[in-house]
Amino acid sequence: MRRHQSGMTLISFLITAAVVGFFLFIVMKLFPMYKEYFEVKSALKGLASEAGIAHEQPAQIKEKFFKRLYINYSESVKNEHVKIENKGGGQTIYVNYEVRVPLFYNLDAVGKFSAEQSLSGGAASAPF
């Protein structure tokens, strides 16, 4: 009688390794842009928790926001991506930016991120 062995062949192992490797490569390329987005949201929440922030000038608020981003080594958010508006007795800060990450050859991944935070001591940040 012949015994049948079961398991992966070398070809199926190589195919599985290639698929897993491809997805790991994509995750490693995309992770930094999402990490930066969560750092932006964290900076917005920290900014909102500062005492008296709602009564400061927009230029001072932006300066404090960018100081928080500088600490986290965020480089994608620029001054033109940040907008501050007066709303209902307080201020709201909006951050809208885009990140382009080269994947391979002429293929890029583009992430568009938006966050807002009320600076009147109330609502939490929420993406658009």
C-alpha positions as CSV (number, residue, x, y, z in Angstrom):
1,M,0.0,0.0,0.0
2,R,1.1,3.5,-0.8
3,R,0.9,6.3,1.8
4,H,-0.2,9.7,0.5
5,Q,1.5,12.7,1.9
6,S,-0.3,15.9,2.3
7,G,1.1,19.4,2.5
8,M,2.3,22.3,0.4
9,T,4.5,21.7,-2.6
10,L,7.4,24.0,-3.3
11,I,5.5,25.8,-6.0
12,S,2.4,26.5,-3.8
13,F,4.8,27.7,-1.0
14,L,6.5,30.1,-3.4
15,I,3.1,31.5,-4.7
16,T,1.9,31.9,-1.1
17,A,5.1,33.6,-0.1
18,A,4.9,36.0,-3.1
19,V,1.3,37.0,-2.3
20,V,2.1,37.5,1.4
21,G,5.2,39.5,0.4
22,F,3.3,41.7,-2.0
23,F,0.7,42.6,0.7
24,L,3.4,43.2,3.3
25,F,5.2,45.5,0.8
26,I,1.9,47.5,0.2
27,V,1.3,47.8,4.0
28,M,4.9,49.0,4.6
29,K,4.5,51.7,2.0
30,L,1.0,52.9,3.2
31,F,1.5,52.6,6.9
32,P,3.5,55.9,7.3
33,M,0.8,58.0,5.6
34,Y,-1.9,56.6,7.9
35,K,0.4,57.0,10.9
36,E,0.8,60.6,10.0
37,Y,-2.9,61.1,9.7
38,F,-3.5,59.8,13.2
39,E,-0.7,62.1,14.4
40,V,-2.6,65.0,12.9
41,K,-5.8,63.9,14.6
42,S,-3.9,63.6,17.9
43,A,-2.4,67.1,17.5
44,L,-5.9,68.5,16.8
45,K,-7.3,66.9,20.0
46,G,-4.3,68.1,22.0
47,L,-4.8,71.6,20.6
48,A,-8.5,71.5,21.6
49,S,-7.7,70.6,25.2
50,E,-5.5,73.7,25.7
51,A,-7.1,76.3,28.0
52,G,-8.2,79.4,26.2
53,I,-7.4,78.2,22.7
54,A,-10.8,79.3,21.3
55,H,-9.9,82.9,22.0
56,E,-6.5,83.0,20.3
57,Q,-5.8,84.4,16.9
58,P,-5.7,82.0,13.9
59,A,-2.0,82.6,13.4
60,Q,-1.3,81.6,17.0
61,I,-3.4,78.5,16.7
62,K,-1.7,77.4,13.5
63,E,1.7,78.0,15.1
64,K,0.8,75.7,18.1
65,F,-0.7,73.1,15.7
66,F,2.5,73.0,13.6
67,K,4.7,72.8,16.7
68,R,2.8,69.7,17.7
69,L,3.2,68.2,14.2
70,Y,6.9,69.1,14.2
71,I,7.4,67.0,17.3
72,N,5.8,64.0,15.6
73,Y,8.0,64.5,12.4
74,S,4.9,65.1,10.2
75,E,6.0,66.6,6.9
76,S,3.0,66.3,4.6
77,V,0.8,69.0,6.2
78,K,1.6,72.5,5.0
79,N,0.3,75.9,6.0
80,E,-2.1,76.0,3.0
81,H,-3.7,72.7,4.1
82,V,-4.9,74.2,7.4
83,K,-8.0,76.5,7.6
84,I,-9.5,78.1,10.7
85,E,-13.1,79.4,10.8
86,N,-15.2,81.1,13.4
87,K,-18.3,79.0,14.2
88,G,-20.9,79.4,16.9
89,G,-18.9,81.3,19.5
90,G,-15.7,79.2,19.0
91,Q,-13.3,78.3,16.2
92,T,-13.0,75.2,14.1
93,I,-9.8,74.1,12.5
94,Y,-9.9,72.1,9.3
95,V,-6.9,70.1,7.9
96,N,-7.2,68.8,4.3
97,Y,-4.2,67.3,2.7
98,E,-3.0,64.7,0.2
99,V,-0.1,62.3,0.4
100,R,1.4,60.6,-2.7
101,V,3.6,57.5,-2.1
102,P,5.5,55.9,-4.9
103,L,4.9,52.1,-4.9
104,F,7.0,50.8,-7.8
105,Y,8.0,52.1,-11.3
106,N,5.3,54.6,-12.3
107,L,2.6,53.5,-9.9
108,D,1.8,55.7,-6.9
109,A,-0.7,55.4,-4.0
110,V,-2.6,58.6,-3.2
111,G,-4.2,59.2,0.2
112,K,-6.6,62.1,0.7
113,F,-7.1,63.0,4.4
114,S,-9.4,65.4,6.1
115,A,-9.9,66.1,9.8
116,E,-11.6,68.9,11.8
117,Q,-11.7,69.9,15.4
118,S,-13.8,72.3,17.3
119,L,-11.7,74.6,19.5
120,S,-14.6,75.8,21.6
121,G,-13.9,73.1,24.2
122,G,-16.5,70.7,22.8
123,A,-16.7,68.2,19.9
124,A,-14.1,65.6,19.1
125,S,-12.4,65.4,15.7
126,A,-14.1,63.7,12.9
127,P,-13.1,63.0,9.3
128,F,-15.3,64.4,6.5
